[in-house]
Amino acid sequence: MWFHPETTRRFAALLEIPAARVSDAMGNDVAMTWVNNNYAMEGIVHERDGEGHTDAWGITWVKQGPFNQIARFPLASAPREQVLAYRFPVQHAEALLQPMVPVAARADSMFIGCDVSPCVFEMYWRLRGMEASMLDVSADPDLADVMFSRCADMAVLLAEEACARFPLDWLWTGDDVASQQALLMSPAMWRRLIKPHLARIVAVGKAHGLWVAYHCCGALRPIIPDLIEIGIDVLNPIQAGCPGMDALDLKQTFGRELAFMGGVDTQGMLPTASPAQVRRATERLIEAMTADGGGYILAASHTVPPETPDDNIFAMYAAAGLSRADIFDRAATIRNRLAQQQP
């Protein structure tokens, strides 16, 4: 379960624990972090709007609201030759892998993952900008193919190192290639330009005997059979309001070959329904998605937004068997342990 930063801060105050420990109190049993460019976006946290940093890829990020946003795309107006001359920051691989060290230290009690996203298309548009990237896909697909391959090379490098060094339970990949209405490119174009490179990254996890997860928001149903074909085991986050992404239908159609993570609607149901409605909807989701005995990880379809009432969040967890009292008891345990660590 991922909380919006403001939701996390609110629950930290409510439970009287540090924000970094909220997920523990809420029963999270997955520990993972980013080692690719998503760490530059989400792992580096600035205090005030307007503060920022330039990452190892040359991308400049500035805090706007709760998240870092791209303020400068290093290849935005670059001619073809300059794009081809760009070099990925392979020399920074050691530093990029370091956030996994404290995560791996929790392997005795947590399900450990390493996230090497963004993998292909999303990594390229962070360098090039969305408009220029889409123009390359349509007008210069050979250039796009070369650069997508290099994006994947970086992800493969980090995946191979992470799989070799850390006690992983799964490898996490991702590439947002869909809007809330449709794919950003035709399925045929995705299969030509993205699929082969994504398959190379997935193959690293499979070679190490790991489950491999894939994150993509939006309406990606047309390529789900392709994701299964290249070895994806878990699909996240199931934006149920998007065309073709009804969780129960996906389970019925693909559930024998694919596990799902997500599906609790954060745009409509979770922030606006009553606690009783949230609990019933979550119970129905769990029952339907696990009808064959498994294949489902309860999670929201996006970060749980700050406008979500506390009672609705507690109702969602209650449906999964973790009561409000359980959560407060967990928080009390965390407080006691932290107090014992004080000098």
Sequence and secondary structure as in RCSB ss.txt:
>XXXX:A:sequence
MWFHPETTRRFAALLEIPAARVSDAMGNDVAMTWVNNNYAMEGIVHERDGEGHTDAWGITWVKQGPFNQIARFPL
ASAPREQVLAYRFPVQHAEALLQPMVPVAARADSMFIGCDVSPCVFEMYWRLRGMEASMLDVSADPDLADVMFSR
CADMAVLLAEEACARFPLDWLWTGDDVASQQALLMSPAMWRRLIKPHLARIVAVGKAHGLWVAYHCCGALRPIIP
DLIEIGIDVLNPIQAGCPGMDALDLKQTFGRELAFMGGVDTQGMLPTASPAQVRRATERLIEAMTADGGGYILAA
SHTVPPETPDDNIFAMYAAAGLSRADIFDRAATIRNRLAQQQP
>XXXX:A:secstr
  B HHHHHHHHHHHTS GGGHHHHTT  EEEEE STHIIIIIS  SSTT EEE TTS EEEEETTEEEEEE TT
TT  HHHHHH    GGGHHHHHTTHHHHHTTTTTSEEEEE  S SHHHHHHHH HHHHHHHHHH HHHHHHHHHH
HHHHHHHHHHHHHHHS  SEEEEE   B SSSBSS HHHHHHHTHHHHHHHHHHHHHTT EEEEE  S  GGGHH
HHHHTT  EEE   TTSTT  HHHHHHHHTTT EEE  B TTTHHHHS HHHHHHHHHHHHHHHTTTS  EE  B
SS B TTS HHHHHHHHHHTT  HHHHHHHHHHHHHHHHHH  
